[in-house]
């Protein structure tokens, strides 16, 4: 809790877009009523899945009421789900609340808080608080749109090879995307969809700050959460305390821009992995950048034709191997095993390949493979449980409405990162038909904001390092901490001592890291 005082609260009142004195009295000045998140049945279930019983038992949950439209405080309201892990050092040593947004968009912050995070010093000093943003999880989460219908249209149109798509193919895709968007509008209403964007989430976050009794907001945002934190800083600079933005996303631009950025990031991280494989694995088949993609595509095709059963009994076909590859790239601690697996698969060593596939599967998925119901069978009519991700992404951005713009971008993405393919672009297509929203402004100013810490990773396959550099440049006085390995989100995971110590000192002691600090793997 920093930079505080009554003046900060008064100024934040003025800064709330469209706010009136009545709104401040209605939604600020409240508190959250806390109760245990989990009963004994929940604790038994979650600890059976590897959860930490003491951590889970300490978690407290509550709700926070906010207006659907902050410009219409007398209209419909939403109850947001909030959770906290009280400071382990007790109130005498406490520094207030550290609010977390784990990213997504569309990810439940309440569920994410079930997993311990941060080192002992931070956990002793802070109440760790997270929430389900509006439209997510227990905060009026929803499902809409038939994702399989969209996938079927992509398959029928041959969208995996965007070079071959013609006018009839694009008509099929456009119709499926329109149907998806219209289905969501029918399911939850145009007004609800119009108020799911980050502009509204930032207003909610300030109501939460006040409800927690904090003069200023101390915040850690990961991935999409960096957009939330950055926009909060620009909107409420006098109410901003410690601000950590880890793995920044694109703050403005279209969904196509974001998808092409991801393609470039994936390509760069893939090159880092092949260099690692060449340097550390005898017999690595990926030594020649000119043939590495073709060799990998052949491995995928071979597994699709003849799946291998891993040591733990899981059948791995080409599609599953592609998924494992995509999920393992952000974890450089898995690269030795991934490199050995490529060697075994390329050399036809079935025993080592089965062992390697089982090891990689366990490293990537762990016990998560046993959680939750099985997904619907392809071809079944169903709604998309991940629709909030699409809705929030579409709400935030100014997206093209011409389907051919997506086709052109899909060609570029497929050329840049063929192992990832054009799917990240096609995933944006429903946004071409989305309802009007209050989008993230292009001209967010950070001139009056306190110094923030931006954490970027050179080998981040989801959010390119250049976006961290861009955000650092946009935020005067901020410090950029660079991890030279691979990963997507880092701080608080205990993966790199250099990053942990530098950011902990900022969060706990207000000591800004040296700008340009570079942290190598193993430090």
N, C-alpha and C positions, 0 to 999 in steps of 0.2 A: 504494500500500500504506500504510494509515493505521491510527490508533487501535489499534495492534497489541500483540503480546507474548504470552507464554505464558499469561497469565491469560485473554486473549480466547479462546485455543484451548480451555483447560480449561472455560471457561464455555459455549462453544458445544457441548461434549460433553454437558453437562447439559441443554441446551435442545433437543437433538434428540428429537422426539416418539417415545416408545416405544423409545429407544435404550438399549443395554446396553453395559457395558465390552467385551464380546466383539465387538459390532458395530463399535465405534470401532477396535479393533485389526484387524478384518478389512478394512474398506473405507477408513478414514482411514490416513494414513501411507504411501500408495502414491504413485507418480509416473507420468506419462505418457511413454511412449517415442515420440519424435518421428521422423518420416521425411518426405521430400518428398511433398506431396499429388499432384503432377502429374508424369508422365513427359513426354518430348519430344512424343509423339503428342498427349497432352492439351493441352500448351502450344500446339501448332500449331493445334489445333481451337479452343481458347478465344480465342487471339489473333485468329484469323480471324473470330471473332464480336465483335471489338471489345475483347477483354480486354487488360489491361496485362501484358506478358510479364514484366517485372521483378518486379511485384507477385506474379503467379501463381507464378513460380519460387521466391520466398521463402517461400511458404506451406508449413507443416508440419502433418502430420496424425497422429493417434494414437487410441487408444481408452481408455476408462475403465470399469472394472467396478463396477456398483452392484447392490444387491438389488432384485428386482422389488417386494418389500414390505419397507420399512425396519423394520417391526415383526417381520419374520421373516428375519433376516440369514442364516440357514442354509438358506433355501429357494432358489428359482430366482434366477438373476442375469441382468443385461442388460449388453451392451457398448455404451457410448455413443460415438458418433463425435465427435471433438474436432479443431478446427483452430486454428492460430495464425499470425499474421504477426509475426515477431520485431521488436522495437523497432529502428527504423532508425538510432537514435543509438548503438547498441551497449550493452553491459552497464554501461559506466561512467556513462552518463547515464540508465539505465533506472529507472523507478519501479515495476516489476513488471508485473502483468497487468491489463488492462482487459477484463472479460468482457462480451460482447454477446449480447442476445437480440433478434432482428429482428422478432418478433411472429408473427402467424398467427391462432390457433395452427395448428400443422401445417406451418410453414415450416422449411426446412432452414437452420440457421445456418451449417453447413459450406459449403454452396453460396453463401450470401449473402456469405461472406467473400471470395469470388473477386473482388468488386468493391471497389476502394479506397474508403476512407472516412476522414473527419477531416482536419484540417489538419496541416501539417508538424510543429508542436510536439508534438501528441499522438502522432503516428506515430513520432517520434523517442524519446519518453519511455516508451511502453508497448508491451509485447507485446499485440497485439489478439487476443483469444481468443473463439471461438464454438463452439457445439456443436449437434448434433441432439438435441432433447429425446427422451425415451423414446417409442417408437412412431412416430417421425418419421424419414424419410430413411434414413440408414445406421444408425440406432439402432433396429433391428428395426421399420422402417417397414412398413406393411401397407396392403392395400386390401380393402374389403368393402362390401357393400350395393350394390344396383342403383340408382344415382342416376337413370338414365333411366326406370326403372319408377316411381320417385317422381314424376318430372317428368310422366310420362304420366298418372298419377293426378291430379296437379294440373290438367293440361290438361283431362282428361275431366270433372273436377268443376267446371270453370269458376272455379278458384281465383283467377285474375287479377282477377275481380270478386267479392270475398268477400260482397258484398251479396246475390248471387244463389245462394249455396250453400245446399243443403237437407240433410235428414238422410241421404239416400242418398249425396249428394256427400261428406259428412263421414265416412260409413262407408268409402267408397273410400279417402279420404285416411288414415284411421286404420289401415286394413289395410295400406296401402303403407308407412307409417311403421313399423308393427310388423314387417313383413317385413324392412325395412332393418335395424332393430335386431337382430332375431333372426339375420339373415345374418352380421352382424359378430360376434355371440356365437359362432356356429358356426365362423367362420373363424379366430378367434384365441383364443377361450376367454373365459369370464366373468371369470376371475381376472386375466387380462392387461388387459381393459378396465377392471376395477375399480381398477387402479393406474396409470392414465395421467394423472391429474389433477395440477394445479399443486402440491398439497400434497406429492406425491412428487417432482415436479421440483425443488422447493426443497430437499429433502433431497439430491438428486443434486448440486445446485449447491454445497452445502457440501462434499461429497466432492471436487468439482472444485476448489474454492478450496484445499483442503488439498493436493491432488495438484499444484497449481501452485506450492506452497511459500509461499502468501500467508497472513499472519496475519489479514488482513481482506480482504473482497471489494470491489473497485472494479467498478462495474457500470453499463452503459447498457442500458435496456430500452425498446423501442419498442412501442406499441400493446399487444397481449397481453403482451409482455415486461414491461410495467409491473406487471401482476399478479404475475408471477414476482418482480420486484424488490421490490415492496411487501410481499409475503408473506414473502420472505426477511428483509427488514428487521424485520418484526414477530416472526419466529421466532428470528432470530439477531442481535439488535441489537448485541451486543458483537463480532460478527464482520463488521459492516457498515462499509465505508469510504465512498468517494464513491459516491453513489447518484443516478443521473440517470434520471428517469421521463418519457418523451417521448410525448405523446398518450395519456393514461391511458384505460384501459377501465374498465368498471364492475367494482368490486372484489367486490361481492356482488350479490344479486338474481338473477332468473331470466333464461333466454334470451329470454323475451318482453320483459322490462324492457330488455335490451340492444338488441333489435331495434327497439323503439319509440324508444329513445334515438337510434339511428342514423337513424331516419326524421326525427326533429326536427333532427338535425345536418345531414342532407341538405337539408332545407327551408331552413334558415338560410343554408347556403352557396350554395344556388341563388339566394336573394334577394340575397346579396352579389354574385353574378355578374351578375344582371340589372341591378343598380345600376351595376356597372362597365360593362356593355354600353351602357347609356343614357348614361353620362357620357363615354365615349371613342369610340364608334362611330357616325358619322353614318348615319342610316337604320336604327339598331337597332330591330328589331320588338318588343322585349321591354320597352318603356317602361312599359306599364300592367300592374301586378301582377295585375290581374283577368283579363287575357287572355293573359299570357305562357305559362301552362301549356297553354292550348288551342292557341296557335300552335305550340308545341313538339310537342305531340301530333300536330298536322296534318303537320308536317314529317316526323315519324317514320312516319306512315301513308303519306305520299306516297312516301317512300323504300322502304317495304316493298312498295308496289305497283309502283314503277318505280325500281329501284336505279340509282345513279350509279357509273360506273367512275372511280375517282380517277386522278390523273395517273400514279401508279406501277403502274396496272393492277389494283388491288384493287377489287372490287365492294363497294360500301357500301349495304346495305339498311337498313331501319328498325331491325332488331335490332342490327346492328353500330353504327349511329349512337347508339342508346341506350347501348351499352356504351362507346363513345368519350366520350360526354357524362359518364357516370358516372366514368370514369377521368381525364378532364381537369379535373373540378371541383376535385380536391385540388391542382392545379398552377396557381397564379395566374399563373405566367409564361406559361401557354398561353392565358390568357383573351382577350388581344387577337385572337389567331388564331381562337378559338372565336366571339367576337363578330362578326368579319368573316364567318365562315362562316354564321352565322345570318342575317345580312343578305343574303348571296348566295343562300342557299336560299329565303328568304322572297320575294325579288324575282325569283326564277326566272333568275338569272344563272348559267347552267350552266357556263360556262368558269371563272368564279371559284369556283364551288362545287366543281368537280372539283379545282382547285388547292388549295382550302382543305381538302377532305377528305383529300387526299394528305398535306398538311403536318401536319394533326392526327393522322392515322394514324401517321406517322413519329415525331412527338413523343411519342405515347403508347406505341407498341409498339417502335419502333426495330427493331433486329435480332432481337428476340425472336420475331417472326413466323416465323423460319426455324428455330427451335430445337425439337427433340423431335419425336416421332411425332404424326401427326394424331389427333385424338380419335375415339373410336368413333362410328359413324353412329348417329343417333337411332333407337331401336327395337331396337338390338342388345343382347343380353344381355352385361353386363359388370359389373365391380365398380368401386366409386368410389375412384379414386386419391387423392382428397382426404378420405378417411374419417377420417384422424387429426384433422382440424379438427373434424369432428362429434363424434368420440369424446372429445376433450379438453374441448370446450365442454360436452357433456352430463355429463362427469365432475365438472366444477367446480361446477355449479349445481343449485339445487333447482327443478326445472321442473314445471309443471302436468302432470297425467296425463289431464285431461279435454280431448278434442279441441276442444270448443266454446270453451274458453278461448283457443285459438289462432285460431279463426274470429273471435271478438270482437276480438282484438288485430290480426288482419289487416285488419279493417275500419278500425280506427283508423289503422294505418300507411298504408293506401291513401289515406285522407282527408288525412293530414298531408303526405305526400310522394307524390303520384300518379305522378310521373316515376320514382320508385324502386319504387313499388308494394308489394304485400304480401309479396313473396318473402322478405325477411329474417325475417319471422315464420314463414312456412311452412318455412323451412330448419331451424327449431328442432324441428319436429314429431317426428323420431325420438327426441328426448330424453324424450318422454312414455313411452317404452317401454324406456328404457335400464337397464342393470344397476346395482345399488347400488354407490356409490363413496364415497371419503372426500372430501367437498366442502370448498371453501374456507370457513373459519369466518366467521360473521357478526361476530365480536367481535375482529378483529385489532387489537392494541394497538401503538402506536408510541411510547409514553411514554418508553422507555429508548433509543430509536434516535437516532443522530447526525443532524444536519440533512441533508435531501435537497434536490435541485432538481427541481421539477416544471415541465415545459414544455407549455404548452397553446396551441392555435391557434384563434382566433375562428372562422375559416372552415374547420373540419375536418368533412368530410361523413361521416366514419365514426365518430369518437368525439367527442361534443359537448364543447364547452369547459367546460360545467358539471361534467363528470366530473373535469377537471383541478382546478377550484375545490374540488370535494368532497375529492379526495385531499389537496390542499394543506391544507385545513382539518383533515383527520384526522391529519396528520403534524406534530406540534408542532415549531416551529423551521425548518420547510421554507421554501424560497423559491419563489415562483411567477413564472416568466418567460413572458410572453404575446407571441405573434406575432399581429399584428393583421390579417395577410393570410389566405390560404387554403393549406391543405396538410394532409397526414396524415403525421406524423413529420417532423422538421426537423433536429435537431442532427446535425452531422457531414456534412451534405450540401452545405455551402457555399452555401446559398441566401440566408442572411441573416447579415451580418457581426455585427450587434448580438447575435443569439442565440449565434453561434459564440464570440465573444470572452467573453461573460459566462459561458457554461458551461465553456469551456476554462480560465478562471481558477479555477473551482471544482475541476475535475478535476485540474489540474496544480499549483495553489498552495493549495488548500483555502480559497479566497476565495469565500464564499457571495455570489451576486448579490443586489443590493438587492431585497427582497421587493416584488413589484408592478411589476418592471421591464417596460416595454412596448416592443416592437420593431416598427417599421413596415416594410412592404415597401420595399426600396431602401436600407435602412440597413446 
